[in-house]
Amino acid sequence: MSYISSNRNYMTERERLDQREMAQPQSEMERRYGVVIYNLNTDELARDMFDNCPVRRFDCFCLAHIWDGQGKCWIENYGEFPLSPGSVLLIRPNTWNLYGGLRGTGYREDFVMFNGETIRKMEEQGLVETGLVAMSPMRFLPDLKALLDDPSPESQWAASLKLQSLLLEILQSRKNSLHLYNIENLLKEIQRTPEHWWTVKEMAGYCNISEAQFRRQFFKMTKMLPKNYVEENKQREAARLLTYSSLPIDTIYQRLGYHDRFHFSRRFKEFWGVAPGEYRRLHCKNAPPADE
């Protein structure tokens, strides 16, 4: 859904002028530190409701961290997303957006607006992207504000580096979320294709990550090694077919990608404690005569 052509209010011209004035290059600060931080508000209570918020866009980068309450946001070319504690919203310049609270509850946020040559270079290299990322509700922008409030060069440098570090942390969280999403889809595909013996190389390729990274992320999600997950899926499907179908055991093991009945039976017994034929007799009320 797009709100640009709807009957919503747009940011007023005065607000646009304020944004342009805020985004004028502050050459001295940018020359020294590579980053210009225009506005940093903490413990902001946002009472505007999503349904009444104006559609707006900023002339600089905006980073908002929702740490309490509920809300909703819309971003041009990305769609609508719910906001909850831990939501981090990053918006690049000139991107139409709106966000606000739900059901009259509002939410609390910390936000910072910034720009600068270093940030633009990060954007060019794909390190700063518009979007929503789920992170911890633990607040992190007040630490940045404390550094900015100290005018000493070392604190200003620290503030510049901390902001860059935060942007890289958000990027990594986004990548991790994408990797977990891809692994979730992979698990569904493995369950859909029990006849296939997935290799780690294939699975990592499916998730578009390196094999080493895939192994770490896969274990983090499933607490299992990839090859063990693949075979356990086969054995669970074998148990299901033995219980709810009258297929011969020879048909079952071939359907599940095993090329040797003895190997299949041995692995089945290791998983379930009994041979396939015995498992069927124990679990299937209308078990056909044993075929082993």
Residue, then its C-alpha position, 0 to 999 in steps of 0.5 A: m500500500s502506498y500513502i504518497s497519493s492518498n489524502r494524507n497530510y504532507m510535511t508542511e513547507r515550513e517543516r521542509l524548510d527547517q529540514r533543508e536548513m538543518a541539512q545544510p553542510q556544516s563544513e567545519m564539523e564534517r571536515r574534522y569528523g566526517v559526520v554531521i549530527y544535526n539532532l539527537n533526542t532521547d526519551e521522546l514520547a511519540r503520541d502521534m497516531f499512525d492513522n493521523c501522521p503526515v507523510r514526510r521525507f528527510d533531507c538527511f539520514c534518520l535513525a530511530h530506536i523504539w524502546d517502549g510501546q507499540g506503533k506502525c510504520w510505512i516506508e516507500n518501496y518497503g511497505e508497512f511494518p509493526l513497531s515494538p520495543g527493539s525496533v530500529l528504523l533507519i531511513r535514507p534521505n528523500t525517502w517518503n515515510l511515516y510512523g506513529g503509535l497504535r491504539g492511543t498508547g504511543y511509544r517512546e523512542d530515541f532518534v538521531m538525524f545525521n549526514g556527512e561525507t563518511i556516511r555517504k561513502m558508507e551508503e555508496q558501499g551498501l553499508v547504510e540501507t533503509g529498513l527496519v531491524a529487530m534489535s534489543p530494546m536496551r537503549f544505545l543512543p543516550d551514550l551517543k548523546a553523552l559524547l556529543d554533549d562534550p565539545s572536546p575533540e576526543s569526545q566528538w571523534a568518539a561520537s563520530l566513530k560510535l555512530q559509524s559502529l552503530l550503523l555497522e551493527i545494524l547492518q550485521s543484525r539485518k544480515n543475520s535476520l536475512h540469514l535466519y529467514n533463508i534458513e527457515n525457508l531451507l528447513k521447509e524445503i528439506q521437509r518438502t524434499p525428503e528424497h534428496w540428500w542435501t549437502v552442506k555446499e548446497m544448503a549454504g548456496y541456498c542461503n547465499i552464505s559461506e559454508a562456515q557461516f552456514r554451519r554456525q547459523f544452522f546450529k544456532m537455529t536448530k541445535m543440530l549439524p546440517k547432515n544430522y538434520v537432513e537424515e532425521n527428517k528422512q527418518r521422521e518421514a519414514a516413521r510417518l509412512l510406516t504408521y499411516s500408509s501401506l507402502p512396502i518398506d522397499t518403496i519407503y526407503q527408495r522414496l527417501g533416497y536410500h539405496d540400500r535396504f540394510h543401511f536404511s533399516r540399520r539407521f532406522k533402528e538407531f533412530w527409533g530403537v526397533a527395525p522398520g517392520e516392528y515399528r509398523r506393527l507397534h504403531c499401525k493398527n492395520a499393518p500389512p504382513a511383514d515384508e522384511 
